[in-house]
Amino acid sequence: MKALLTAAVMAVAVAAAPVAAADFPNGPVQVIVPSAPGSGMDVLARTIATHLEKELGTPFPILNTPGAGQATAARALLDAPANGQTIMIAHPQLLVSAETGILPRELLDKLAPIAQTGSQENFLAAPASAPFSNLKELADYAKAHPGEVNAGIDGIVGLDHIVLLQLADEMGVKFNYVNVPGGGPPKVQSLLGGFTQLGVLGPGPFSGVFKSGDIKGLATLSNTDAKSVSFPEVPTTKAQGYSAEFVLGFWWFVRADTPQPIVDKLAKAIADVMADPAAQKEIVTRGIPNPSYADAATARQQIDAQMVGIHKVVEEVAKLQ
């Protein structure tokens, strides 16, 4: 009798999966974005969400959930039902949080990537009034004025904190680190208000204030010979003799226990959006210069590979503290 009941339950579960996929989406699909409105990740999420609404015929409202190095957003996704009606976009900061214990690793393992969309270069920025305009001048100033350069960071041992620690180590200087959570827009305000003299900004938040002349770019944080796609006049770290790099890829997640047919439907919708030339053009226009796409398997490979690198960097950063 027990065996018959077990078989019956399994049969019902198998039969229910296609029905769940056929009914999906059953109402709005909430997109959790672990940054403040206006950040590069937020802009990308909103752009893709608009196109997903057309693909799946339902609203994709954005829920901005900054804080705790994306751990707050991850917990919000895990607290939602595993029915595909809540999804999340994230970038490698989520992996840093898992590596440093802000987000327990077992919780990260309960998230499943379904796609990677776009990659973004980042810039080291300073107020227009700062007494340095490139990395050499920054190094010289920081050496001559120890303890006077405040760097805004989006969380302790966040990605921007790590890259600034690496850069300071290469320069042989130390910066003061000021926690300015919420992504690019709060860091822009901190720079404009004179509370910080350095900040790492994505192309979205960087663009307007750079073009207006209120903020200047000290470096494109890239360890390659290629110039910035968006702002070729801002020299790379490599061109200035340094190796610190900050390039972001963006992943989309669901709960790992979401029924596979629903995951497949979401993944196909994202793939179709990213194959649309109009969507690609819009993504580039809105500040993400590389509208790349990778499927779930490739995204998982990216995450696993980056976790290895982040583990090494976090260990090295701990030695610098």
C-alpha positions, 0 to 999 in steps of 0.5 A, a space after each residue: 500500500 505504501 509503495 502504491 501511495 508513493 507511486 501515486 504521489 510521484 505521478 501527480 507531481 510529474 503530471 503537475 509540472 507541465 501544468 505549472 509551466 503552462 499556467 506560468 506566469 500567473 500574474 506579475 513576475 517580480 524582479 529583485 534588484 540588489 541596488 538602488 534605482 539608477 545603478 547600471 544593474 538597475 537600468 539593465 534589469 528594467 530594460 530587459 524586464 520591459 522586453 520580457 513583459 512583451 515576451 510573456 504577456 505580464 508585468 515585470 515590476 522591479 523591487 530595489 533591495 540594496 544592502 548587505 552586499 546583495 545578501 538582502 536581495 538573495 534572502 528576499 528571493 529565497 523567502 518567495 515561493 519557488 514558482 518563478 513569480 519572483 526572480 533576481 538579477 545579481 553580479 559577482 558581489 553576490 559571490 563575494 558575500 558568500 565567500 566572506 560569510 555575509 550570505 551563508 554559502 548554503 543559501 547561495 547553493 539554493 539559488 540557480 542561475 538561468 542566464 547571463 546578460 550583459 557585461 559592464 566596465 567600471 570607472 574610478 571617479 573623483 570630484 572635479 575639484 579633486 587635486 588629482 586627475 589620473 592614477 599617478 597624480 592620485 598616488 603622489 597625492 595620497 603619499 603626500 597627504 596620508 589619511 586624507 583620501 576617502 573612498 566610497 565603497 558599497 559594503 565592506 569587502 565588496 567588489 569596489 572595496 577589493 579593487 580599491 585595496 588592490 589599487 592602493 597596494 599597487 600604489 603603496 598608499 592607504 585610503 580611508 574607506 567610507 561605506 556608501 551602500 546602494 550602488 552608483 547613485 549614492 556614491 555619486 552624491 557622496 562625491 558631489 557632496 565632498 564626503 568622499 574623493 574616490 568612488 567606483 562607478 558604472 557607466 550609467 551613474 558615471 555618464 551624466 556627471 562625467 559629461 557635465 564636468 562635475 566628476 572626472 574619470 581617473 581610470 577605466 578599471 580594465 587590465 586590457 589594451 582595449 579602450 573603454 567603449 563608452 568613454 575612450 578618453 578615460 585611460 585604462 588602469 593598464 595604460 597607466 601602469 596598474 593591473 586592478 580591474 573591475 568588469 561586471 557580468 550580470 546573472 539572473 537567478 531563481 530558487 533552485 527548487 523552481 520546477 524545471 519547466 518554469 525555469 525553461 520558460 523563463 530562460 527561453 524568454 530571456 534568450 529571445 530578448 537578448 537575441 533581439 537586435 532592438 533590445 541589444 541596441 537599447 541595452 547599449 544605449 542605456 550604458 551596458 556596452 556589451 549586450 552579451 548572453 550566456 545560457 544557464 550552463 555557461 552562467 554556472 561555469 562563470 560563477 564557479 570559475 569566479 568563485 575560485 578567483 574571488 576566494 584567492 582575492 579575499 585571502 589576499 585582501 585579508 593580508 592587507 588589512 
